[in-house]
């Protein structure tokens, strides 16, 4: 593609989704099936309004079928599917359009996702793209019948093991994704959409208190120290605010948030997108709360100059102020979490958390956290 966006003072190339690849391959295969002529390139209008001109690869014919591929180009986005071939095998049927997945395309095994259990993990957006591409081709060729199309992605099953799919209950391959048809570099929306799907799956499984872990540290601590089943939790990365908002929207009654202080301490400043590119504020939080608790100017200055949370804790322990300051910070974290969730829910919404570091263990937890953990363990044992 020749189109770009500018992010973080860099010019970054756009790419196109697996859904666009599947639609373009379907369009090329259908054209070759109906005309009998080889197709080398295919034009595709994406839902975003950007027209693509894509090369067609590996076109093969059978008596009743044409199969070809389009190669995924994620632009400058670090997309795990970049460079993979997405195939479409198209056949004539009397009427309608039937879309299924073949090799390397996952199958949905849990309710609550974008497709019903047992169907191919081809999301609604790509399905609409494929159907539209086939309808356009049929109209241009004067064909009034229907098509069946099977989408496949060689090596998709092994690549899928490195994605969220196993946690979501999508087995056997990758998902065919994309609402806009276009990949924007470092797309936050793609991550947020995945988090929403994971929350949907937990809701469909009957859970009403959501276990939320920002990262691997939180998951490891939840599993190894607290004895929780992390396969029933949701990893929300830096998007804590987005995950909380969606949990409220889906009707959960509360969340149990477990995470490393390096991320969650930022909540005391109302920072709900915890990536360092957006905000840090860790030293400022420690310094300001220490000052509120009566710390000397030298201690406040030392906290501002500290590099890590553990370094701040070391300073506070030396001054015998660690518990007092942590309690002050914890009170502010709870206030921000309660305001964000209950205000949006318009109803009681229980927010409990456990905040730790690998060096110091549990630093802060809400009054209800222990009971919430016990209830989850008991539920897990019953099931």
Wavefront OBJ file of the C-alpha trace (Angstrom):
o trace
v 0.000 0.000 0.000
v 1.046 3.569 -0.609
v -0.931 5.126 2.247
v 0.538 6.141 5.585
v -0.266 7.563 8.990
v 2.001 9.590 11.240
v 2.357 8.324 14.808
v 4.921 9.289 17.399
v 6.600 11.542 14.836
v 7.091 8.619 12.433
v 5.616 7.903 9.010
v 4.096 4.419 9.142
v 2.617 2.414 6.266
v -0.962 1.145 6.438
v -1.700 -2.494 5.701
v -4.792 -4.592 5.026
v -6.555 -7.184 7.155
v -6.961 -10.935 6.797
v -10.602 -10.138 6.044
v -9.572 -8.035 3.043
v -7.238 -10.801 1.887
v -10.044 -13.365 2.136
v -12.468 -11.091 0.242
v -9.947 -10.289 -2.487
v -8.999 -13.960 -2.928
v -12.698 -14.866 -3.090
v -13.321 -12.196 -5.716
v -10.392 -13.351 -7.856
v -11.331 -17.018 -7.576
v -14.959 -16.306 -8.478
v -13.919 -14.217 -11.492
v -11.636 -16.975 -12.718
v -14.365 -19.574 -12.147
v -16.988 -17.621 -14.090
v -14.834 -16.340 -16.965
v -12.357 -19.171 -17.358
v -9.602 -16.550 -17.549
v -6.643 -16.234 -15.173
v -6.746 -13.321 -12.731
v -3.451 -11.663 -11.831
v -4.705 -8.707 -9.803
v -7.942 -7.828 -8.077
v -9.480 -4.536 -6.977
v -11.214 -4.413 -3.619
v -12.989 -1.502 -1.937
v -12.581 -1.769 1.834
v -15.212 -0.688 4.380
v -12.882 2.177 5.306
v -13.253 3.548 1.768
v -9.695 2.752 0.672
v -9.450 0.833 -2.601
v -6.829 -1.904 -2.815
v -5.168 -3.381 -5.898
v -3.810 -6.734 -4.787
v -1.716 -9.388 -6.494
v -3.273 -12.840 -6.848
v -1.025 -15.821 -6.103
v -1.125 -19.590 -6.585
v -4.286 -19.792 -8.723
v -5.302 -23.407 -9.356
v -8.323 -24.968 -11.066
v -10.385 -28.097 -10.551
v -13.449 -29.089 -12.607
v -15.823 -27.319 -10.211
v -13.569 -25.042 -8.208
v -10.974 -22.283 -8.426
v -8.581 -21.624 -5.553
v -6.165 -18.721 -5.159
v -4.464 -16.628 -2.509
v -3.696 -13.055 -1.518
v -0.719 -12.314 0.711
v -1.317 -10.405 3.945
v 0.511 -7.091 4.249
v 0.275 -5.492 7.691
v 2.272 -2.423 6.680
v 4.356 -1.218 9.611
v 2.129 -2.893 12.207
v 3.849 -5.735 14.126
v 1.144 -8.185 13.031
v 1.854 -11.879 13.518
v 0.028 -12.733 10.268
v 2.149 -10.404 8.086
v 3.269 -12.171 4.907
v 0.914 -15.148 5.250
v -1.131 -16.377 2.302
v -4.913 -16.313 2.726
v -6.645 -18.711 0.302
v -10.194 -18.834 -1.018
v -11.639 -21.870 -2.804
v -14.836 -20.915 -4.650
v -17.522 -23.183 -6.116
v -20.919 -22.570 -7.725
v -24.067 -23.431 -5.807
v -27.694 -22.867 -6.847
v -28.210 -19.776 -4.688
v -26.900 -17.810 -1.732
v -23.389 -17.444 -0.388
v -22.006 -20.043 2.017
v -18.766 -19.134 3.806
v -16.702 -21.622 5.794
v -13.170 -22.059 7.066
v -10.669 -24.711 6.134
v -7.049 -25.396 7.036
v -5.577 -22.902 9.479
v -8.842 -21.070 10.229
v -10.026 -21.548 13.789
v -13.333 -22.903 15.046
v -15.389 -21.307 17.798
v -15.807 -23.588 20.825
v -17.231 -21.181 23.416
v -20.378 -19.068 23.364
v -20.199 -15.307 23.524
v -17.911 -14.665 20.561
v -18.768 -12.967 17.289
v -19.736 -16.292 15.651
v -21.786 -19.212 17.009
v -20.132 -22.271 18.536
v -18.974 -24.724 15.875
v -18.597 -22.174 13.094
v -15.432 -20.894 11.493
v -13.809 -17.919 13.252
v -14.505 -15.552 10.364
v -15.893 -12.404 11.907
v -18.994 -10.557 10.661
v -17.001 -7.766 8.990
v -14.940 -10.109 6.803
v -18.037 -12.181 6.033
v -19.739 -9.055 4.698
v -16.619 -8.190 2.690
v -16.494 -11.664 1.150
v -20.197 -11.687 0.335
v -20.044 -8.229 -1.233
v -17.008 -9.166 -3.331
v -18.742 -12.299 -4.632
v -21.984 -10.450 -5.365
v -20.110 -7.791 -7.330
v -18.315 -10.457 -9.350
v -21.533 -12.352 -10.078
v -23.233 -9.143 -11.234
v -20.351 -8.163 -13.508
v -20.369 -11.606 -15.135
v -24.156 -11.915 -15.445
v -24.222 -14.902 -13.091
v -27.443 -15.387 -11.090
v -26.490 -18.410 -8.971
v -24.706 -18.601 -5.650
v -21.243 -19.457 -4.332
v -19.667 -21.510 -1.614
v -16.271 -20.307 -0.436
v -13.775 -21.926 1.905
v -11.116 -19.684 3.442
v -7.856 -21.295 4.523
v -4.549 -20.052 5.921
v -1.661 -22.535 5.703
v 0.319 -22.731 8.968
v -2.489 -20.830 10.676
v -2.868 -23.398 13.451
v 0.739 -23.117 14.619
v 0.687 -19.304 14.407
v -2.602 -19.162 16.342
v -0.916 -20.757 19.352
v 0.922 -17.438 19.806
v -2.284 -15.356 19.805
v -5.237 -14.832 22.185
v -7.261 -17.469 20.316
v -6.664 -20.402 22.714
v -7.846 -18.236 25.638
v -10.927 -17.200 23.690
v -11.907 -20.776 22.860
v -10.981 -20.569 19.172
v -9.163 -23.774 18.252
v -7.414 -25.077 15.177
v -6.250 -21.830 13.636
v -6.415 -18.087 13.246
v -9.396 -15.777 13.194
v -10.230 -13.854 10.036
v -10.612 -10.322 11.332
v -11.050 -6.695 10.390
v -13.917 -4.239 10.595
v -12.399 -1.527 8.395
v -10.416 -3.809 6.074
v -7.317 -1.733 6.809
v -4.555 -2.295 9.355
v -3.309 0.828 11.074
v 0.163 0.503 12.611
v 0.151 -0.210 16.332
v -3.621 -0.371 16.257
v -4.998 -0.056 19.761
v -8.485 -0.858 18.533
v -7.456 -4.380 17.515
v -6.247 -5.073 21.054
v -9.341 -3.523 22.599
v -11.583 -5.603 20.328
v -9.774 -8.756 21.486
v -10.231 -7.787 25.138
v -13.945 -7.225 24.499
v -14.230 -10.676 22.916
v -12.535 -12.244 25.918
v -14.913 -10.452 28.300
v -17.865 -11.567 26.155
v -16.674 -15.165 26.477
v -16.455 -14.939 30.285
v -19.941 -13.427 30.428
v -21.330 -16.177 28.199
v -19.714 -18.739 30.510
v -21.891 -17.404 33.327
v -19.286 -15.354 35.193
v -20.441 -12.125 36.803
v -17.309 -11.143 38.731
v -14.536 -10.616 36.224
v -10.920 -11.567 36.958
v -8.795 -8.916 35.257
v -4.995 -9.048 34.913
v -3.107 -6.341 33.018
v -0.122 -8.517 32.106
v 1.924 -11.684 32.544
v 3.122 -10.675 36.013
v -0.464 -10.371 37.190
v -1.443 -13.699 35.664
v 1.570 -15.454 37.217
v 0.804 -13.979 40.643
v -2.899 -14.856 40.383
v -2.054 -18.438 39.494
v 1.074 -19.187 41.545
v 0.478 -17.109 44.685
v -3.306 -16.747 44.889
v -4.182 -20.139 43.397
v -6.647 -18.832 40.819
v -7.503 -20.341 37.442
v -6.208 -17.708 35.044
v -7.836 -19.397 32.047
v -11.045 -17.904 33.437
v -9.576 -14.420 33.582
v -8.988 -11.689 31.037
v -5.624 -10.139 30.203
v -6.284 -6.473 29.501
v -2.730 -5.216 28.830
v -2.557 -1.444 29.366
v -6.261 -0.921 28.606
v -7.562 -1.073 32.156
v -10.117 1.665 31.646
v -11.477 0.096 28.463
v -11.784 -3.290 30.187
v -13.591 -1.797 33.180
v -15.968 0.161 30.955
v -16.827 -2.952 28.946
v -17.327 -5.068 32.075
v -19.858 -2.490 33.282
v -21.537 -2.444 29.858
v -21.833 -6.253 29.752
v -23.548 -6.305 33.135
v -20.865 -7.766 35.383
v -21.449 -7.102 39.078
v -17.786 -6.448 39.821
v -14.145 -7.055 39.008
v -11.132 -8.500 40.784
v -8.081 -6.682 39.437
v -4.688 -8.292 40.054
v -1.559 -6.602 38.816
v 1.971 -5.391 39.369
v 2.381 -2.029 41.059
v 4.414 -0.759 38.114
v 1.141 -0.480 36.193
v -1.582 -0.246 38.788
v 0.028 2.458 40.922
v -0.807 4.822 38.038
v -4.501 4.422 38.825
v -3.952 6.680 41.845
v -3.526 9.553 39.378
v -6.568 8.528 37.347
v -4.359 7.037 34.604
v -6.357 4.179 33.049
v -4.229 3.671 29.919
v -1.039 2.581 31.629
v 1.430 2.441 28.738
v 4.415 4.671 29.457
v 3.903 6.439 26.115
v 0.678 7.918 27.543
v 1.580 8.632 31.138
v 3.780 7.492 33.963
v 3.261 9.453 37.195
v 4.628 6.702 39.459
v 7.248 8.905 41.129
v 4.803 11.807 41.332
v 2.250 9.583 43.049
v 4.707 8.350 45.653
v 6.158 11.809 46.208
v 2.805 13.579 46.556
v 1.333 10.997 48.915
v 4.518 10.954 50.978
v 4.290 14.728 51.246
v 0.653 14.442 52.363
v 1.807 11.999 55.024
v 4.430 14.421 56.335
v 7.611 13.312 54.563
v 10.574 15.672 54.582
v 11.533 17.610 51.441
v 14.603 15.382 51.076
v 12.428 12.246 51.084
v 10.004 13.746 48.574
v 12.926 14.704 46.336
v 14.418 11.205 46.614
v 11.085 9.658 45.614
v 10.874 11.942 42.573
v 14.338 10.801 41.522
v 13.707 7.088 42.067
v 13.536 4.976 38.925
v 11.253 2.093 39.973
v 8.400 1.329 42.352
v 10.723 -0.929 44.362
v 13.189 1.942 44.715
v 10.389 4.150 46.057
v 9.396 1.441 48.522
v 12.961 1.102 49.705
v 13.064 4.838 50.472
v 9.734 4.702 52.310
v 10.772 1.686 54.369
v 13.954 3.450 55.370
v 11.830 6.379 56.582
v 9.330 3.977 58.204
v 6.554 5.535 56.121
v 5.787 2.726 53.694
v 2.505 1.541 55.241
v 1.149 5.029 55.749
v 1.939 6.116 52.190
v 0.660 2.889 50.617
v -2.624 3.221 52.496
v -2.986 6.778 51.199
v -2.287 5.658 47.629
v -4.632 2.683 47.948
v -7.445 4.945 49.111
v -6.987 7.122 46.008
v -6.840 4.130 43.658
v -10.118 2.816 45.048
v -11.709 6.241 44.700
v -10.775 6.476 41.010
v -11.874 2.893 40.279
v -15.189 3.358 42.077
v -15.903 6.633 40.305
v -15.179 5.174 36.869
v -17.272 2.037 37.325
v -20.187 2.961 39.583
v -20.765 6.318 37.914
v -21.050 4.625 34.525
v -22.985 1.629 35.790
v -25.566 3.707 37.648
v -25.688 0.846 40.147
v -23.401 -0.751 42.740
v -20.318 -2.259 41.116
v -17.785 -4.036 43.334
v -14.144 -3.237 42.570
v -11.531 -5.279 44.395
v -7.831 -5.396 43.695
v -4.544 -6.952 44.728
v -1.433 -4.915 43.883
v 2.018 -6.434 44.331
v 5.655 -6.333 43.336
v 7.868 -9.360 42.813
v 10.223 -8.120 45.535
v 7.777 -7.014 48.242
v 4.762 -9.215 47.521
v 1.287 -7.800 48.201
v 1.446 -4.042 48.761
v -2.231 -3.110 48.699
v -5.547 -4.885 48.530
v -9.134 -3.922 49.103
v -11.089 -5.080 52.116
v -13.147 -7.407 49.933
v -10.301 -8.913 47.907
v -9.669 -11.919 50.160
v -13.360 -12.889 50.187
v -13.551 -12.458 46.421
v -10.518 -14.731 45.944
v -11.993 -17.377 48.263
v -15.299 -17.279 46.386
v -13.534 -17.763 43.055
v -11.511 -20.698 44.385
v -14.646 -22.354 45.767
v -16.471 -21.875 42.488
v -13.523 -23.294 40.544
v -13.384 -26.344 42.850
v -17.122 -26.990 42.404
v -16.724 -26.940 38.646
l 1 2 3 4 5 6 7 8 9 10 11 12 13 14 15 16 17 18 19 20 21 22 23 24 25 26 27 28 29 30 31 32 33 34 35 36 37 38 39 40 41 42 43 44 45 46 47 48 49 50 51 52 53 54 55 56 57 58 59 60 61 62 63 64 65 66 67 68 69 70 71 72 73 74 75 76 77 78 79 80 81 82 83 84 85 86 87 88 89 90 91 92 93 94 95 96 97 98 99 100 101 102 103 104 105 106 107 108 109 110 111 112 113 114 115 116 117 118 119 120 121 122 123 124 125 126 127 128 129 130 131 132 133 134 135 136 137 138 139 140 141 142 143 144 145 146 147 148 149 150 151 152 153 154 155 156 157 158 159 160 161 162 163 164 165 166 167 168 169 170 171 172 173 174 175 176 177 178 179 180 181 182 183 184 185 186 187 188 189 190 191 192 193 194 195 196 197 198 199 200 201 202 203 204 205 206 207 208 209 210 211 212 213 214 215 216 217 218 219 220 221 222 223 224 225 226 227 228 229 230 231 232 233 234 235 236 237 238 239 240 241 242 243 244 245 246 247 248 249 250 251 252 253 254 255 256 257 258 259 260 261 262 263 264 265 266 267 268 269 270 271 272 273 274 275 276 277 278 279 280 281 282 283 284 285 286 287 288 289 290 291 292 293 294 295 296 297 298 299 300 301 302 303 304 305 306 307 308 309 310 311 312 313 314 315 316 317 318 319 320 321 322 323 324 325 326 327 328 329 330 331 332 333 334 335 336 337 338 339 340 341 342 343 344 345 346 347 348 349 350 351 352 353 354 355 356 357 358 359 360 361 362 363 364 365 366 367 368 369 370 371 372 373 374 375 376 377 378 379 380 381 382 383
